[in-house]
Amino acid sequence: MTLEIGKAIRHHRVAAGLSQEELSERMDTTRQYISDIERNNKVISVETLIKLAQALEVPAEDLFQAILVHSKLFTKSTQRPLGVA
């Protein structure tokens, strides 16, 4: 799950023309924290995800979508045909 959300956050940040430093200032956090999120070194809460969406000026649904898409892919990739161990 975190792999896709990190990519989505980076995508939206770059699309907005923001550096990690600028995004961190909007969120009142550190550049390192933003970097860790984008590199999936941090697990973030729903509250943080919403704050990121606000700082990036994108609908939170856009970031949640990255989670949902990945969850569906993960579920499908782990399913096996019946009778296969």
KOLVO-601128 format. One line per field, with one value per atom (N, C-alpha, C): residue number from 1; atom name; x, y, z. Coordinates in pm, whole numbers, plus 32768, in hexadecimal, padded with zeros to 4 digits. Layout:
BEGIN
num: NUM, ...
atome: CA, ...
east: X, ...
north: Y, ...
up: Z, ...
This chain:
BEGIN
num: 1, 1, 1, 2, 2, 2, 3, 3, 3, 4, 4, 4, 5, 5, 5, 6, 6, 6, 7, 7, 7, 8, 8, 8, 9, 9, 9, 10, 10, 10, 11, 11, 11, 12, 12, 12, 13, 13, 13, 14, 14, 14, 15, 15, 15, 16, 16, 16, 17, 17, 17, 18, 18, 18, 19, 19, 19, 20, 20, 20, 21, 21, 21, 22, 22, 22, 23, 23, 23, 24, 24, 24, 25, 25, 25, 26, 26, 26, 27, 27, 27, 28, 28, 28, 29, 29, 29, 30, 30, 30, 31, 31, 31, 32, 32, 32, 33, 33, 33, 34, 34, 34, 35, 35, 35, 36, 36, 36, 37, 37, 37, 38, 38, 38, 39, 39, 39, 40, 40, 40, 41, 41, 41, 42, 42, 42, 43, 43, 43, 44, 44, 44, 45, 45, 45, 46, 46, 46, 47, 47, 47, 48, 48, 48, 49, 49, 49, 50, 50, 50, 51, 51, 51, 52, 52, 52, 53, 53, 53, 54, 54, 54, 55, 55, 55, 56, 56, 56, 57, 57, 57, 58, 58, 58, 59, 59, 59, 60, 60, 60, 61, 61, 61, 62, 62, 62, 63, 63, 63, 64, 64, 64, 65, 65, 65, 66, 66, 66, 67, 67, 67, 68, 68, 68, 69, 69, 69, 70, 70, 70, 71, 71, 71, 72, 72, 72, 73, 73, 73, 74, 74, 74, 75, 75, 75, 76, 76, 76, 77, 77, 77, 78, 78, 78, 79, 79, 79, 80, 80, 80, 81, 81, 81, 82, 82, 82, 83, 83, 83, 84, 84, 84, 85, 85, 85
atome: N, CA, C, N, CA, C, N, CA, C, N, CA, C, N, CA, C, N, CA, C, N, CA, C, N, CA, C, N, CA, C, N, CA, C, N, CA, C, N, CA, C, N, CA, C, N, CA, C, N, CA, C, N, CA, C, N, CA, C, N, CA, C, N, CA, C, N, CA, C, N, CA, C, N, CA, C, N, CA, C, N, CA, C, N, CA, C, N, CA, C, N, CA, C, N, CA, C, N, CA, C, N, CA, C, N, CA, C, N, CA, C, N, CA, C, N, CA, C, N, CA, C, N, CA, C, N, CA, C, N, CA, C, N, CA, C, N, CA, C, N, CA, C, N, CA, C, N, CA, C, N, CA, C, N, CA, C, N, CA, C, N, CA, C, N, CA, C, N, CA, C, N, CA, C, N, CA, C, N, CA, C, N, CA, C, N, CA, C, N, CA, C, N, CA, C, N, CA, C, N, CA, C, N, CA, C, N, CA, C, N, CA, C, N, CA, C, N, CA, C, N, CA, C, N, CA, C, N, CA, C, N, CA, C, N, CA, C, N, CA, C, N, CA, C, N, CA, C, N, CA, C, N, CA, C, N, CA, C, N, CA, C, N, CA, C, N, CA, C, N, CA, C, N, CA, C, N, CA, C, N, CA, C, N, CA, C, N, CA, C, N, CA, C, N, CA, C
east: 8052, 8000, 8057, 80BB, 8109, 8157, 817D, 81C9, 817C, 80FE, 80AF, 8090, 807A, 8059, 80D3, 8148, 81C0, 81D2, 81BA, 81C3, 815A, 80E2, 8075, 8094, 80C9, 80EB, 8158, 81BD, 8229, 81F4, 81A0, 8165, 811B, 80C6, 8077, 80D1, 8137, 8193, 81DC, 8212, 825B, 81FC, 8183, 8120, 80FB, 80FE, 80DE, 8156, 81C8, 8240, 827E, 8268, 829B, 8316, 8374, 83E4, 83B7, 8405, 83E7, 83EB, 8448, 8454, 83D4, 83A3, 8329, 82B0, 82A4, 8236, 8243, 82BC, 82CF, 82AA, 82C7, 82A1, 820A, 81C5, 8133, 80F6, 813C, 810A, 8145, 819F, 81E3, 822A, 827A, 82C9, 8352, 839E, 8424, 8428, 848A, 849E, 84BB, 8506, 8528, 84AA, 8449, 83CC, 8384, 837F, 8340, 838E, 8411, 8464, 8449, 8441, 8427, 839E, 833B, 82B6, 82BD, 82FD, 8305, 8356, 83B6, 8408, 83D0, 835A, 8315, 8361, 83A8, 83ED, 8399, 8324, 82C7, 823E, 81F9, 816C, 811F, 80C5, 807E, 7FEE, 7FBA, 7F2F, 7ED1, 7E52, 7DEE, 7DF0, 7E04, 7E0A, 7E7D, 7EF0, 7F63, 7F47, 7F06, 7EE3, 7E88, 7E2A, 7DCF, 7E1B, 7E77, 7EC9, 7F1F, 7F55, 7FA4, 7F4E, 7ED6, 7E7C, 7E5E, 7E44, 7E29, 7EA3, 7F17, 7F92, 7FB0, 7F8D, 7FA4, 7F32, 7EC7, 7E50, 7E14, 7E0A, 7DC8, 7D5D, 7CF7, 7C93, 7CD4, 7CB1, 7CE8, 7CC8, 7C59, 7C33, 7C9F, 7CE6, 7D51, 7DBE, 7DDE, 7E44, 7E0D, 7D90, 7D52, 7D46, 7D30, 7D24, 7DA2, 7E16, 7E94, 7E94, 7E5B, 7E53, 7DF3, 7D7F, 7D19, 7D49, 7D86, 7DB8, 7E1F, 7E7D, 7EE4, 7EA7, 7E44, 7E05, 7DC4, 7D82, 7D41, 7DA9, 7E16, 7E80, 7EC0, 7ED8, 7F15, 7EBB, 7E3A, 7DDB, 7DD7, 7DD1, 7DCB, 7E4B, 7EBC, 7F3B, 7F53, 7F0E, 7F24, 7EBD, 7E56, 7DF0, 7E24, 7E00, 7E27, 7DA9, 7DB1, 7D3E, 7D1A, 7C9C, 7C71, 7CBF, 7CE2, 7D29, 7DBF, 7DF3, 7E83, 7EB8, 7F1C, 7F53, 7FBF
north: 7F89, 8000, 807D, 8083, 80FE, 8120, 80BA, 80D4, 8131, 8114, 8164, 81ED, 81F7, 827B, 82D7, 82A2, 82F4, 832A, 82D3, 82FE, 8367, 8354, 83B3, 843B, 843C, 84BB, 8503, 84B9, 84F6, 852B, 84DD, 8508, 858D, 8596, 8610, 8685, 866A, 86D5, 870E, 86B7, 86E2, 872B, 86F5, 8733, 87BF, 87D3, 8856, 88B5, 8881, 88D3, 88F2, 8898, 88AD, 8856, 888D, 883E, 87FA, 879A, 875C, 87C4, 8822, 888C, 88E1, 8906, 8959, 890F, 888E, 8840, 8833, 881E, 8810, 8891, 8903, 8983, 8992, 8967, 896D, 8915, 88AA, 884C, 8862, 88C0, 88DC, 885E, 8825, 87AF, 87BD, 8753, 875B, 8723, 874C, 8717, 8682, 865A, 85CD, 8578, 85AB, 8561, 854B, 85B3, 85A6, 8540, 8548, 84E9, 845A, 8448, 83C2, 838E, 83E3, 83BA, 8390, 83E1, 83C3, 8344, 8327, 82AE, 8238, 824D, 81E3, 81B4, 820F, 81F1, 8216, 824F, 8273, 823F, 820B, 81E8, 8260, 8293, 830D, 82EF, 8343, 8336, 8374, 8357, 8395, 842D, 8459, 84E8, 8529, 84EA, 851F, 851D, 84B5, 84AD, 8521, 8541, 85B1, 8635, 8645, 86BF, 86CC, 865D, 865F, 868A, 8655, 8679, 870F, 8743, 87D2, 8825, 87FD, 8846, 8841, 87D1, 87BF, 87FA, 8821, 8859, 87F7, 8779, 8711, 86D0, 8697, 8651, 85DA, 85C7, 8555, 84D2, 84CE, 8455, 842B, 848D, 846B, 8418, 843C, 83F1, 836C, 836C, 82EF, 828D, 82C2, 826C, 8218, 8253, 8209, 8190, 819F, 8130, 80C6, 80F1, 8093, 8044, 8088, 8044, 7FDC, 8002, 7FA4, 7F2F, 7F49, 7EDD, 7E78, 7EA9, 7E4E, 7DFC, 7E3A, 7DF2, 7D8A, 7DB0, 7D55, 7CDD, 7CF7, 7C8B, 7C2D, 7C65, 7C11, 7BC1, 7BFF, 7BB9, 7B49, 7B4A, 7AE2, 7A74, 7A89, 7A21, 79B0, 7937, 78C3, 787C, 7835, 77E6, 777F, 775A, 76F6, 7675, 7637, 75B7, 75C5, 763F, 7653, 7683, 763E, 7664, 76CC
up: 8000, 8000, 8000, 8052, 805E, 7FE1, 7F92, 7F19, 7EBD, 7EA5, 7E4A, 7E83, 7F03, 7F3C, 7F35, 7F4D, 7F41, 7EB4, 7E52, 7DC6, 7DA6, 7DD9, 7DBE, 7DFB, 7E73, 7EB4, 7E66, 7E40, 7DF1, 7D6D, 7D2A, 7CAA, 7CB9, 7D1E, 7D33, 7D5C, 7DAA, 7DD4, 7D5B, 7D07, 7C90, 7C30, 7C1F, 7BC6, 7BF7, 7C7A, 7CB3, 7CAE, 7C82, 7C79, 7D00, 7D60, 7DE7, 7E01, 7E49, 7E7B, 7EFC, 7F29, 7FAA, 8019, 800E, 8072, 8076, 8001, 7FFB, 8033, 8011, 8047, 80DE, 810E, 819E, 81E7, 81AB, 81E7, 81EE, 8186, 8186, 81F2, 8214, 8278, 8302, 830D, 838B, 83BF, 8365, 8388, 8345, 8341, 8307, 8278, 822E, 81A8, 81AF, 8215, 8226, 8239, 8282, 8297, 8211, 81BE, 8139, 80E6, 80EA, 80A1, 80CF, 8152, 8188, 815B, 8156, 8128, 8095, 8044, 7FB5, 7F99, 7FEF, 7FDD, 802C, 8067, 80B1, 812C, 816A, 81E6, 8260, 8246, 82B1, 828E, 82F1, 82E2, 8316, 82C2, 82E9, 8310, 8364, 8391, 8329, 8338, 82E2, 82F5, 836F, 838C, 833E, 833C, 82F3, 825D, 822D, 81A0, 8178, 81CC, 81B1, 81B4, 8213, 8218, 819B, 816D, 80F2, 807C, 8072, 8005, 8009, 8080, 808D, 8065, 8091, 8071, 7FDB, 7F9C, 7F0D, 7EB9, 7EFD, 7EBC, 7E58, 7E85, 7E36, 7E8F, 7E51, 7EA2, 7EE9, 7F66, 7FB2, 7F6B, 7F23, 7EDA, 7E77, 7E3D, 7DE0, 7E23, 7E9E, 7EE7, 7F1A, 7F46, 7F72, 7EFE, 7E85, 7E0F, 7DFB, 7E15, 7E07, 7E64, 7ED8, 7F38, 7F04, 7ED4, 7EA6, 7E2C, 7DCE, 7D56, 7D7D, 7DD3, 7DFC, 7E48, 7E9E, 7EEA, 7E8D, 7E25, 7DC6, 7D7B, 7D52, 7D0D, 7D68, 7DE4, 7E43, 7E5B, 7E6D, 7E85, 7E0E, 7D95, 7D1E, 7D0C, 7D29, 7D12, 7D76, 7DE7, 7E4B, 7E42, 7DEF, 7DE2, 7D8A, 7DAE, 7D60, 7D31, 7CC2, 7C97, 7D01, 7D05, 7D66, 7D54, 7DC0, 7DBC, 7DAF, 7DA2, 7D96, 7E1D, 7E4F, 7ED2, 7EC3
